Amino acid sequence: MKIISDLNDEIQAWEKLDTTAQSIHDLVVLDDESLRPELEKEIQLLEKQIDTLEFDTLLSGPYDKGNALLSINAGAGGTDAQDWASMLERMYLRWAEKSGFKSEIIHLTEGEEAGIKSVTISIAGKYAYGYLRAEKGVHRLVRLSPFDAAHRRHTSFVQVEVLPEVTAEDPEVVINPDDIEIDVFKSAGAGGQNVQKNATAIRITHKPTGIVVTCQNERSQLQNKENALKVLRGRLYQIKLEEQEKQIAKLKGEFQKIEWGSQIRSYVLHPYQMVKDHRTDYEEGNTQAVLDGDIDGFIQSYLKAVKK
């Protein structure tokens, strides 16, 4: 029923554009010069809507239309990397807001001096995973460090992980209750008296793979457990997907191991301003706009490239 509903929505969207285009055509043939300014605006809007729908046809993966779980983990670079992780958290939260998606932080570990060590964000909305899967990988920042007394240039690395939200009913990922170990503990960091006094944080260990997932942002132990299971299901699906991709790549003779240092994108704030995606060579000179969430150009260029 959900598939039927989604297909109906797609058909109705195209039919609505078809009706709009026909209406614009009927007014154009009247050759009324007074209608020109309004018609030009309508045509521009129509072209933008068509571009969006055409781009959505690239998102045909099994989970592309669904919600996403975005994890940001500070890597090499110490305090600078943790600050860089918080900058990326802000970038993605702003992108989600601009894109009309609902975002919720389900796990957060703050840094000792500044920034964050890690954060997991649930991003809900149609095509959230389809878009965000373009962001998976290592993001590199080059800037004059605000934490260096000599104000020297530093390079920091952050790992971005993007997982689909896999439901408990999905046959692709089945978790055997005997395969997981659940620990309950008190949440760390800020959060008020309730967080400090009650053991609401959840740690789930998946024994066959060694995956450990922690969630402590909610005051409800049950909600933290559900969020942790969502992340675990997403990671188990990702492992399954990566194994399939490795087998296909080996058959094609294209397999290449991806290491931590192989960043997908560089954000250079000094000595010049530039954000460059190393997979597509797409660049933006307005670094502040990118850090404020204007990343659609990077997402679209990558998704178009992998579909060629």
N, C-alpha and C positions, 0 to 999 in steps of 0.2 A: 504493500500500500504506500509505503514511503517513496519507493522508486517511481510508482505511478504519479504520486503527488508532485515529485520533483520534475518529472518529464512534462506534466501539465503546466507547471510554472514556466518552464523553458519555452514551451510552445506558445503560451499566452504572451510571453514577453516579445517573441518575434512577431506574433500576429498584431500586437499593439503597435510595434514599430512600422509594420506594413500599412496599417490603417493611417498612422501619422504621415508616412511618406506619401500616401495617396492623397491625403487632405492638402499637404503642401503642394503637390503637383497640380491639383485642381485650382489652387489660388495662383500659382505661377502662370498658368496658361491664360489667366485673365489679363495678364500684362498691365497690371495696375501699379504704376511707379510708386504710389503712396504706400503700398504694402511691402516694398523692397526691404526696408530696415528690419521689420518684424520677421519677414520670411528668412532673411539671412541668419538671424538669431536662432530661429527654429531649425534651420538646416544644420547649423553648427552643433546644436544640442543633439539632433538626430544622428549626426556622424559620430559624436562622442559615445552615444548609447550603442550604436552598431559596433564600434571598436571594442567596447567593453564586452559585449556578448560574443563577438568573434574571439576575443582573448580567452573567454571562459571555456571555449571549446578545447583549449590546450589542457585544461584541467580534467583529465579523464581517468585518473587513477582511482582505485577502489575507495580511498578515504579522502580524496581531494575536496569533496563537497562538505566535509565535516569539520568539527572543531579540532584545535591543535593544542598541544602542550609544549611550551617553549622553555627550555632550560638554559641558563647562562652561568658559566663557570669560569672564574678567574684562573688564569694560567701563569706563565712566567712573567715576572715583573713586580712581584711584591705588592706594596701599597698602591703603586701606579696601576697595576693590573686590576686590583679590586675596585679602584676608582673608575677604571675603564669599564668594568662590568656594570657598575651603577649607571654609567653614561649610556650603555647599550640597553639596559633595562628601561631607562627613560625614553630612548629612541623608539623601542618597540611598543611601549605603552601609548606613546603619542601616535604612532602609526596606526595602532588598533583603534584608537579613538577617532582619528580622521577617516578611517575606512568603515566606520560604523559597526565595529566588532565590540563585544563585551569582554573585558579582561578582568582577571582575578588572580592575585598572588596567592599561591597555595603552599609555598615553602620559601623561606628566606633565611639565609645565614649572613649576618653582617660581618664586615671586616674589623680587624682590631683597631686600626687607626682611622680608616675612612673607607667609603664604598662598601661593597658586598663581596663575599666569597662565592656565593651561589644564590640563584633564585629560580623558581619554577613558576611560570605564569600559565594559567588556563585562558585561552583565547577562543571565544565562541562566536560563531557566525558562519554563514554559507561561504564555502571556499577558503576558510581560514587556514586549513592545513595545506590546501593546494597552493596558496600563495607563499606561506611561510616556509615550506620545504626548500625553497630557493635560498634560505638564509643559513642552512645547516653548514657548519664548518668553523674554521678558525678565523677570527677577525683581529687584525693587527692595527695598533695605534702608534703613531710616531709624533711626539710633541716635546716641548720643553716642560719638564716635570715640575708641578707645583709643590712636590714633596721633597725636592732636592734643593738643599741650601745654596748650592752653586748654580741652580737653575739650568742644569745640563739637559741635553736631549735624551729622552728615554724611549725605548720600544716596549710595548706591552702586548700580551696576547690573551684572548678570551675565546673559549670554546662555546659555540652556540649549538644546542641540540634541539631538533624539532621532531616531535612525535605525534602520530595521529591519536585521537581519542577513540580507543577501542572499547566497545561496550562489553559487559560481562556475558551477553548472549551471543557475541560474535564467535562463529565456529573456527575462525582463523587462529584465535589465541585462547587456549583452554588452560586455566591454572588449577592444578591439583592442590587441594588444601593441605595435603601431606608434604608438598614441596616447599611450603613457605613457613617461615618463622616470624612471628609478630612480637615485637617488644614495645612496651608502653613506658614513656618517661616524661619528666617535666620539661616543658618548653624552655629554651634559652633565649636570652635577650629581652628587648622591650616587649610589652604586651599587657601590662597591668597586673593587678594582684591575682586575678583569676588564672592567668597563664602561669604565674610563678608558683602558686599553691597546688594546682591540680595537675595530675599526670595525664595530659591530653595528647602529647606528641606521640607519633607512631613511627616505628622503624620496621620495615618488612624486608626480610632477606629471602631471596629465591635460591634455595640450596642447589639445584642443578646447574645454574649459571653463575652463582655468586653475586648476582645483582642485588644491591642494597638501595632501598628507596626510603627517604625520610620526609615526613610532612608534619609541620608543627604550627602552621599559621592560624588554623581555626581553633576556637575554644572547645569545640565538640570533638571528643575522641572518635566518635563514629564518622564524622565528616572527614577528619584527617585520615582515617583508615580508607575510606572510599577514594579520596584523592590519591593516596599512595598506591592503591590498586590500579587506578587509572594510569598512573605513570608507569607502573610495572607492566601492565598489559601493552602499553605503547612501546616500551623498550624491548619486550619479547617479540612483538611484531617487527620492530626494526631489525632485530637480529635475524629473524627469519627472512626478511626482505634482502638484507645485505648478503646472506648466504646464497640466495637465488641469483642476485646480481653478480656475485663472484663466479658462480658456475657458468653463467651466460658469458661473462667477460673472458673467462678462461677458454671457452669454446671458440670465441671470436679471436683469441690471441691478443686481447687488449688489457688484460688485468694488470693493474698497477696499485701497489699498496699505498694507502693514504696515511701519511704520518702526521703527528701533531704539528710539526713546523710548516706544513703546506697550507698556508693561509689562503682563504678564498677571496679576501678583500682587505685592502689597506686603506687606512684613514690617516692622511698625513696633514698635520697642523703646523709643522715647522720642518724645513725652512720655507716651504710653500704650502698652499692649500689645495688639497686634492683627495678625492675618494675614488679608488679604482678597484673594480672587480677583476681579478686575475683570470677568471674562467671565460669571460666574454670581452674583456678590455673596455667595458662600459665605464665612463668616467663622469664625475660631477665636480665642478670647481667650487660650488657653494657648500662648503663643509657644514656650516651651521644649519642650513636647511635640511641636510641629510640627517644630522644629529637631532633635529627637531621632528624627525619622522617621515621625511620625504624620500622614501626608498622604493617607490613603485617602479621607477626607471630600472633599478638594479634587478628587481624581482621579474619584471616583464622581459628584460633582455635575456636573463638566464633561462626562463621557461621557454621562450621562443627558440633559444639556441639548442636546448636539449630535445626539442621536438623536430628539429630539422632532419 
